[in-house]
């Protein structure tokens, strides 16, 4: 396996982890219904196109969560902290 392939796989796993975290947060809204307005407002601030707790907003948030992994990884590499 080449080094680029291994790095891509690492970022892919990080992206899936971010999607899993988003899914847990999304389900938390229904499982523990405390401060629902705050929870929904934070989603609206964090994800472009988030309109409410519906399937379209879930898909948009999951896709954006996955791409945040690539953005964070790129910033990490640019910063020079990763050897």
Secondary structure, DSSP 8 states (H G I E B T S, - for coil): --HHHHHHHHHHHHHHHHHHHHHHHHHHHHHS-SSHHHHHHHHHHHSTT--SSSHHHHHHHHHHHHHHHHHHHHHHHHHT---
